[in-house]
Amino acid sequence: MKKRNTKKRGRPATGQDPVSAIRLPIDLTAAIDKWGEKNDAPSRSEAIRRLVELGLAGAKTTPRRSSRAAAKAADMAAEQIDKLADPSATDEERRTRKRRLLRGPQEFRDIRSDLSKRKG
């Protein structure tokens, strides 16, 4: 009786995950390698996996707060601002400062995804 050859041809499998090949510019590859060295990544592949995971984690959208929860947070913030307000300032100045603090800087309002954008 003849024995069957059960060996598979080719390189043995190194993992079960599918391969995704991409082309990267030299400067980006160097930046990935440098990041990998600083963050103890054993290989370039591992560094890329970690960077992709970090990017995806940062890109997750946050669920919208209910209007009730947002109003409660605004009330609590207003209460704290009133406690810390400068007593020597006029009432109008205190109201202006409080409104500015509650709204936040324009730069932050522009990038927030949970606020509706103004037209124009």
Sine and cosine of phi, psi and omega as CSV:
sin_phi,cos_phi,sin_psi,cos_psi,sin_omega,cos_omega
0.00,0.00,0.66,-0.76,-0.05,-1.00
-1.00,-0.04,0.70,-0.71,0.03,-1.00
-0.99,0.17,0.62,-0.78,0.07,-1.00
-0.99,0.13,0.57,-0.82,0.07,-1.00
-1.00,0.09,0.96,-0.29,-0.05,-1.00
-1.00,-0.06,-0.03,1.00,0.02,-1.00
-0.96,0.28,0.67,-0.74,0.06,-1.00
-1.00,-0.01,0.52,-0.85,0.01,-1.00
-0.99,0.11,0.42,-0.91,0.07,-1.00
0.99,-0.10,-0.05,-1.00,-0.03,-1.00
-0.95,0.30,0.66,-0.75,0.02,-1.00
-0.92,0.39,0.52,-0.86,0.00,-1.00
-0.91,0.42,0.68,-0.73,0.00,-1.00
-0.97,-0.24,-0.21,0.98,-0.01,-1.00
-0.19,-0.98,0.20,-0.98,-0.04,-1.00
-0.99,-0.10,-0.23,0.97,-0.04,-1.00
-0.97,0.23,0.56,-0.83,0.02,-1.00
-0.93,0.36,0.47,-0.88,-0.01,-1.00
-1.00,0.04,0.68,-0.73,0.09,-1.00
-0.83,-0.56,0.94,-0.33,-0.02,-1.00
-0.99,-0.11,0.72,-0.70,0.05,-1.00
-0.69,-0.72,0.41,-0.91,0.09,-1.00
-0.98,-0.18,0.72,-0.69,-0.01,-1.00
-0.81,-0.59,0.63,-0.78,0.08,-1.00
-0.89,0.45,0.41,-0.91,-0.06,-1.00
-0.85,0.52,-0.68,0.74,-0.04,-1.00
-0.92,0.38,-0.55,0.83,0.05,-1.00
-0.94,0.33,-0.64,0.77,0.06,-1.00
-0.88,0.48,-0.66,0.75,0.03,-1.00
-0.90,0.43,-0.64,0.77,0.01,-1.00
-0.91,0.41,-0.62,0.78,0.04,-1.00
-0.91,0.42,-0.71,0.71,0.02,-1.00
-0.88,0.48,-0.67,0.74,0.01,-1.00
-0.90,0.44,-0.69,0.73,0.04,-1.00
-0.89,0.46,-0.67,0.75,0.00,-1.00
-0.88,0.47,-0.63,0.78,0.04,-1.00
-0.91,0.42,-0.68,0.73,-0.02,-1.00
-0.93,0.36,-0.46,0.89,-0.08,-1.00
-0.94,-0.34,0.36,0.93,0.10,-1.00
0.82,0.57,0.64,0.77,0.10,-0.99
-0.99,0.12,0.79,-0.61,-0.08,-1.00
-0.94,0.34,-0.36,0.93,-0.02,-1.00
-0.52,-0.85,0.23,-0.97,0.07,-1.00
-0.89,0.45,-0.63,0.78,0.01,-1.00
-0.87,0.50,-0.69,0.72,0.00,-1.00
-0.91,0.40,-0.63,0.78,0.03,-1.00
-0.89,0.47,-0.69,0.72,0.01,-1.00
-0.90,0.44,-0.68,0.74,0.03,-1.00
-0.86,0.51,-0.71,0.70,-0.02,-1.00
-0.90,0.43,-0.67,0.75,0.01,-1.00
-0.91,0.42,-0.64,0.77,0.04,-1.00
-0.90,0.43,-0.68,0.73,0.03,-1.00
-0.88,0.47,-0.66,0.75,0.04,-1.00
-0.89,0.45,-0.68,0.74,0.01,-1.00
-0.90,0.44,-0.66,0.75,0.01,-1.00
-0.93,0.36,-0.60,0.80,0.02,-1.00
-0.91,0.42,-0.61,0.80,0.01,-1.00
-0.97,0.25,-0.33,0.94,-0.05,-1.00
-1.00,-0.03,-0.04,1.00,-0.01,-1.00
-0.91,0.41,0.67,-0.74,0.03,-1.00
-0.99,0.11,0.59,-0.81,0.03,-1.00
-1.00,-0.04,0.63,-0.78,0.00,-1.00
-0.92,0.39,0.55,-0.84,0.01,-1.00
-0.93,0.37,0.66,-0.75,0.09,-1.00
-0.97,0.23,0.47,-0.88,0.08,-1.00
-0.93,0.37,0.41,-0.91,0.00,-1.00
-0.90,0.44,-0.50,0.87,0.03,-1.00
-0.91,0.40,-0.70,0.71,0.01,-1.00
-0.92,0.40,-0.64,0.77,0.01,-1.00
-0.90,0.43,-0.66,0.75,0.01,-1.00
-0.91,0.42,-0.64,0.77,0.01,-1.00
-0.90,0.44,-0.68,0.73,0.02,-1.00
-0.89,0.45,-0.66,0.75,0.01,-1.00
-0.91,0.42,-0.65,0.76,0.03,-1.00
-0.90,0.44,-0.68,0.73,0.01,-1.00
-0.90,0.44,-0.66,0.75,0.02,-1.00
-0.90,0.43,-0.68,0.73,0.01,-1.00
-0.88,0.47,-0.63,0.77,0.03,-1.00
-0.87,0.48,-0.70,0.71,0.01,-1.00
-0.92,0.39,-0.63,0.78,0.02,-1.00
-0.89,0.45,-0.65,0.76,0.03,-1.00
-0.87,0.49,-0.62,0.78,0.00,-1.00
-0.92,0.40,-0.54,0.84,-0.07,-1.00
-0.99,-0.11,0.01,1.00,-0.09,-1.00
-0.90,0.44,0.51,-0.86,0.03,-1.00
-0.96,0.28,0.91,-0.42,-0.05,-1.00
-0.93,0.36,-0.33,0.94,-0.01,-1.00
-0.99,0.13,-0.20,0.98,0.01,-1.00
-0.98,0.19,0.43,-0.90,0.03,-1.00
-0.95,0.32,0.29,-0.96,0.02,-1.00
-0.86,0.52,-0.68,0.74,0.00,-1.00
-0.89,0.46,-0.68,0.73,0.01,-1.00
-0.91,0.42,-0.67,0.75,0.04,-1.00
-0.88,0.47,-0.66,0.75,0.03,-1.00
-0.90,0.43,-0.65,0.76,0.00,-1.00
-0.90,0.43,-0.71,0.70,0.00,-1.00
-0.89,0.45,-0.68,0.73,-0.01,-1.00
-0.89,0.46,-0.69,0.72,0.01,-1.00
-0.88,0.47,-0.68,0.73,0.02,-1.00
-0.89,0.45,-0.67,0.74,0.01,-1.00
-0.92,0.39,-0.65,0.76,-0.03,-1.00
-0.94,0.35,-0.56,0.83,0.01,-1.00
-0.98,0.22,-0.59,0.81,-0.03,-1.00
1.00,0.04,0.21,-0.98,-0.02,-1.00
-0.91,0.41,0.53,-0.85,-0.01,-1.00
-0.85,0.53,-0.62,0.79,-0.02,-1.00
-0.87,0.50,-0.62,0.78,0.00,-1.00
-0.97,0.25,-0.61,0.79,0.02,-1.00
-0.90,0.44,-0.56,0.83,-0.01,-1.00
-0.92,0.40,-0.53,0.85,-0.07,-1.00
-0.99,-0.12,-0.12,0.99,-0.02,-1.00
-0.95,0.30,0.77,-0.64,-0.03,-1.00
-1.00,0.04,-0.25,0.97,-0.04,-1.00
-1.00,0.02,-0.07,1.00,0.05,-1.00
-0.97,-0.23,0.60,-0.80,0.05,-1.00
-0.96,0.29,0.58,-0.81,-0.03,-1.00
-1.00,0.09,0.62,-0.78,0.06,-1.00
-0.97,0.23,0.58,-0.82,0.04,-1.00
-1.00,0.05,0.56,-0.83,0.10,-1.00
0.87,-0.50,0.00,0.00,0.00,0.00
